[in-house]
Amino acid sequence: MHSALFLIEFGAIILGLGLLGRVAGRLKFSPIPLYLLAGLAFGTGGLLPMGASEEFVAIGAEIGVILLLLMLGLEYTASDLVSNLKTQYPAGLVDFALNAVPGAVAALLMGWGPVAAVVLAGVTWISSSGVIAKVMGDLGRVGNRETPVILSVLVLEDLAMAVYLPIITALLAGVSLAAGSATLAIALGVAGAVLFVAVRFGRHISRFVSSDDPEKLLLVVLGLTLLVAGIAQQLQVSAAVGAFLVGIALSGEVAEGTHALLSPLRDLFAAVFFVFFGLHTDPASIPPVLLPALALAAVTAGTKIATGYWAAKRAGIGVKGRWRAGGTLVARGEFSIVIAGLAVTAGIEPALGPLATAYVLILVVIGPLTARYTEPVAAWVAARRTPPETAAAAVVPPHPAAPEDLAGPGEDPGRQQDQAQDPARRA
C-alpha cells in the first residue's frame, strides 16, 4: 500500500511538473516560479500535504543540484576556471561587501546578536547556483559573453562556502578555536585537492571516462560525479563544488557526449529540486516576517544587480551584458536554506528560520524575472532619459553602422549567429 501511494504521489508530481512546464513554455517564461509555488501549495501546511514520496523527493532534489552544477562545469575547461578566478577575485570581494553586510546589519538591528548576524550575512550573500544555472539554460544564455563573469562569481561564492560553513558550524556549536581551525583546514585542503586534480589531471580523467558506448559513459560519469560530490559534502565542502569541478575536469568529446546524455536527467531532477524547496516551506510561517523579508530582499536584489554590473564592466562586457549579469545573480536558494537550517537546529533565534525562508522564496521567485527583464527595463529607462534631439539623431545614423558598432563595447556581434550554429552551447 505504501508503495502504491508513493507511485501515485510521485507520478502526480512529475505529471504536474510537465503540465506547468508546458504552461511556462506557452507564456515564454521560466518554469521555476511555478515549480516553487506548486511545492508550496502541496507541502507542509499547504492544500494537500504529501508524505509517502517525501524522502525520495529529497534525494532527487540533491541530485538535481548536483547535475545542474555538473552540466554548468562541462561548458568550461580547467584553464578557463583558473583564468576567471585570477581575474575575477575582486568581484568576489565586492560581492561579499555588498551582499553579506546588509544581512549582518539587519540581524543586529533586530537585536539578534553577533552569531545570528554572521548567519544572516551568509543567507543574503550566496546566490543560488542551481536556480541561476537553470535560468541561464532556459533563457539560452549559456554561450553569452557575460556568462563566464556570472560563473566566476558563483564559483567564488561556492568556494567561499568551504571556508564559511566550517566557521559558522563552529560558532553555532560553541567549539574551541583549535577544533574550529582543524575543521576549516580539512575543508580547505579537500577543496584545494579537488581543484588541483581537476586542473592538473583533467585530460587523464577524460581518457579514463571516455567510452563509445553511451550506456557506459552515462554510468561512469554519473557515478563519478555523485561519488565526488558525496565525498566533498562528507568533508564539509559543498557537493555542488565537487560536481562542478568534475564537469571542469571533463573536456572534448567526453564533455559533449555527457552533455547530450545527462540533459534530460538534469531537467527532471532540477524540477524536483525546486518542488522540494516549496514542499518544505510552511505558508503559515511567512506572514509574520513578510515585511522584514521584503525589505531585505529589495535591498539585496539591488546590491546583487550592482555586483554583477560591476563585475561585467570590469571584464569589458557591454552595457546590455552588464545588466543581464546583474539580474541573473539575484536569486538565492539552496545554500541560504542550508545556512539558516544550521542556525534553526542550534536554536539561535526562533524568527531566523521563517525570515530566511520568506526571503529566499521571494528572491527565488523574483530571480528569474530579474534575469529576464533587468536589461530591457534598464534600456527603457535609458531611452526615457535620452534628450529628444539625441534620440532623433540616433534614428538615422550618418553612416551605415557596422555590426561591431551596434554590439556596444565588449559585446560579440556574432554571438547569436554562433549560438544558432552550435546548439550545444545553448543547452
N, C-alpha and C positions, 0 to 999 in steps of 0.2 A: 504493500500500500504506500509506504514511504517512497519507494522507487517510482511508482506511478505518479504520485504527487510532484516529485522532483521533475520528472519529464514534462508534466503539464505546465508547471511554473516556468521552467527554463525554456520550453518551446514557446510559451506565450511571450517571454521576454525577447527572444530572438525575432519572432514574428512581428512584435510591436516595433522593434528597432528597424526592421526592414521597411515597415509602413511609414515610420517617422522619417527615415532616410529618403523615401520617395517624396514625401511632402516637402522636405527641405530642398530636394533637387528641383521640384517644380517651382519653388519660390526663389531659386538661385541663392540659397542661404546655407551656412554651415549647420549640420545637424546636431552639433554638440549641445547647445542650449536645450533643444528638445529632448535629448537623451537625459540630461540632468533633471529637467522638470518631470520627466516620466519616472525617474528613480525617486524623486521627492514625493510624488503622488502615491507610489506603491511601497514606500519604505516605512521605517519606524514612525508611527504616528500619522501615517498617510491614510488614503482612502481604503486601500486593500493591502495590508502588510503581507509580505511573502516570507516564509521561514524555511521551507524544505530545501530550497536551492541556494540559501544564503552562503554556505561555506564554499560551494563550487564557484559561485559568482565572485567571491572574494579572491580565490585563486586565479580565476580568469582575469580579474582586474589587474592583479600583479603582473601576469603575463602580458597584458595589453600594454602597460607602461614600458616593460622591457622590450617588446617588439617595436614600439614606436621609436625608442631611442636607438635600437639596433639599426632600423631602416634609415634613420637620420644619419647615423655614423657611416653607413655604406656610401653616402653621397660624397664623402671626402676622404682623402688619403691621410696617412700619418704626417707627412710633410706639411699638408695644409693645416692640420691641427697645431703643430708646433709653431708654424709661421704666424697663425692667427693669435695664438696665446702670447707670443713675443710682442706682437704689435698692438694687441687689444687689452693688455692688462690694465692700462689706465682707465679703460671703460669699466672694468670690474670695480675699481676703487670708487669711481663716480657712482656706479650702481649701488654700492654699499652705502655711500654717504647720503644719496638722495632718497633711498627707499627703506633702509633699516632705521635711520634716525626717526622718521615720523612714527613708526610703531613704538619705539622706546619712549619717545616723548608722550605719546598718548597713554601708555601704561602708567607712567609717572604722574601725569595729570589726573588720572583716575584713582591714584593712591594705591597702586598695586605692588609697589616695591621694586627693587632692582632686579631680582631674579625674573619676575614676570615681565619686566621691561626688556630683558635680553630675549625672552621667549617671543614676545610680540614683535620685536625687531626682526627676528627670523621669519615670522609669519608674513610680514609686509615686504620683506626683502626679496624672497626667492620666487621667481616666475615659475609657471607650470610648464616643464619641458614637454610633458605628454600632451597637454592641450595645444601648445604652440606648434608642436610637430604636426599634429592632426590638422590644425588650421592652415598651416603653410601648404600641406598636401591638398586640402580641399580647395584652396584658392589658386593652386597651380604656381606657387611662388618658390618652389624648391630651387629652381635654377636662377632666381633673381640675383642681382649683384649685391643687394643688401643682406641676403641670407647668410653668408659667412660671418657678417658682423653680428647678426642675431644669434647665430650658433656659438660664436665666441663668448658672448655674454652669458648664454645658458651654460656652456661648459665651465666657465669660470665660477658661476654660481654652484653648479653641481660639485665641482672640485672643492669649493669653499665649504660645502656641507661635510666633507671628510674631516675638516677642522672644527666646524661649528657643532655638529651633533655630539662628538665626544665631550666637548666643553659644556654644552647645555645639559647633557646627561649627568656629568659630574656635579654641576651646580644644583640640579634638582635632587640628586641623591645625597648631597652634602658630604661627598667623599673628600679624602685628604688631597692635598696638592700633588703628592707623589703618585697616588693612584690615578688621578686625572691626567697627569702628564704621561704616564705609561700608556693609557688608553689612546691618547692623542698621538703618541709616537707610533703605535701599531697602525692606526688608521692612515697616517701619512705615509708610512712605509709601504703598506699594501697598495694605496693609490699610485704612489710613485713606481712601484714594481710593475703594476699592470700597464701603466703608461709607457714605461721603458720597453717592456716586451712587445707592445703594440707597435712602437716606433722602430725598434731595432730588428725584430724578427717577423715583421708583418708578411714579408714575401714567403718565408718558410711556413707560416701558418696557412697562408692561402694555398700553397702547394699541398700541404697535408690535407686540407679540407676539400680540395678540388676533386670533382668526380663528374663523369659524363652521364651518370645515372641520376635523374632528378630526385628520385626517392632517397638515394644515399646522401646526396648533397643536402637535402632538406633535413634529414635526421641528424647528420653530423653538425650542421650549422646551428640548428635549433638546440640540440643537446649541449654544444659548447657554450652557447650564449646563456642558457639557463644555469649551467654549471658555474661559469664565471660570475654571473650576477648573484647567485646564491652564496658563493664564497665571499664575494665583496660585501654583501649585506651581513653575513655572519661575522665578519671582521669590522663591522661598524662603518663600512664605506657604502655609499649608495649603490643599490643594484642597478639603477639607471646608468650610473657612471661606468660600471663594468660592462653592461650591454653596449653602451655607446662605443667604448674602446674596442670591443670585439668587432663592431662594424668598421671602425677605423682600420683595424688590422687586416681586414679582408680587402682585396683590391682586384682589378682586372676582370676577367671573365667570371671568376667566382662571385664577385660582388654583383655583377649584372644578373647572373643566374639566381643568386639568392634573393635579389630584389623581386624578380618575377615570381618566384615560388612562394615567398612569405607575404607578399602584398595582401592577398585575401585573408590570411590569418591575422595580419596586423589590423585590418579593418574590423574584423569580427571582435577580437579581444579588446581593441581600443574602445569600441562601442560599449562593451561590457564594463570597462573601467569607469566610464562616465556615468553609467546607470548605477553602478555600485556606490559611487560617491553620493548620489542623490538618495539611495536607499538608506544610508546611514545618517541622514540628516532629519531630525525631528522638527517638523514645521512649528510646533508649539514653543520651541526654544528660541525662535528667531525674533518675534515682535519686541520683547523687552530690550534687546540690544540692537535693534534695527537702525536707529538714528546714529549712534556712535559708529556702527559698521559702515553706514552710508557715507558719513563724513570722512572716515579713514580711507574708504575705497576711492572717493573723489580725489582726495589729496594724492594718494599713491598711484592712481591711474595717471594723473598729470606728471608725477615725477618719473614714472616708467617711460612715458612718451618722451620726456625730456632726455632721459638716459639714452634711449635708442636713437633719438635725433642727433645727440652729441656724438655718440659712438660712430654713427654712419657718416656724419660730417667729417669727423677726424679721419675716416678711411677714404675720403674723397668721393663718396656717393652723392648723386644728385639730390635735389630738394625733394622730389617725389619719393625717392627711395628712403630718405631720412624719415619722412613721416610714416611710411609703411613700416620701417624698422621699429619706430617708437610705438605705434599702435599694436603691433604684433606682440610686444613684450608685456602687455598689460595683464594678461590672465595669470592668476595664482591658482594653485591646486594641490597636488599630492604632497609635496614637501611641507607646505603650510599646515596641512591637516596632521601630518606625522609629528611636526614640532608641537602643535597645540595638544595633540594626544598625549605626548610625554608629560606636559605640564598638568593636564587634567588627571592623569594617573597618579602623579605625585601629590595632587591636592593643593597646588599652589594658590589658585584663585578660581572660585566656582564660576565666575562670569566669563573667564577667559575662553573656555571651550565654545559656548554659544556665540560669543563675539567673533572668534576665529572662523567658525562655521558660516555665520552670516556673511562675513567679509569675503571669504573665499567663494561662496555661492554667488555673491553679487559680481565679483570680478571674473569668475569662470563663465558667467553668462554674458557679461559685457565684453570680455576679451575678444571673442570672435567678431563682435560688432566694431570694436575699435580697430582691429586688424583690417577689416574690410573698408571702413568709412573714414578713418582719420585722414588719409591722404586726399580723398575727394573733398572733405569738409575744409581742410586747410587750403586747397586750391580755390574753393569757392570764396573763402574769407579773403584770400589774397586778391582775387579778382574784384571783390567789392571795394577793397581799399585802393585799387588802381585808379588814378585820375582818368576821367573820361577821354581827355585828349591823348593820353598814352595808350589807352585801350584801342582808340580809333586808329592810331598809327600802327598798332600791332596787328590789325586785321589784314592789311595788305603790306607785307614786307617789301622794302625797296628792291631786294634781290631775291631770287629763288633760294629758299632755305635748304641747306644740306641736312641729311638725316642726323649727323652728329650735332648740328646746331639745335635741332628740335629735341634731342635727347637730354640736354642740360648737362652741367658739369658732373662727371663721374658716371653718367648713365651709359648703357650699352645699346646703341640704336638697333643692333641686330639680335637683341636678346629674344624678342618674341618669335622671330623667324627661326632662331636656333632651337627654341623650345618646341616649335611646331615640327621641326625636322627630327628632333630627338625626344620622343615621348618618355623615355626612361628617366630623363631629368625632371619630368613633371610629376612623377609618381608620388 
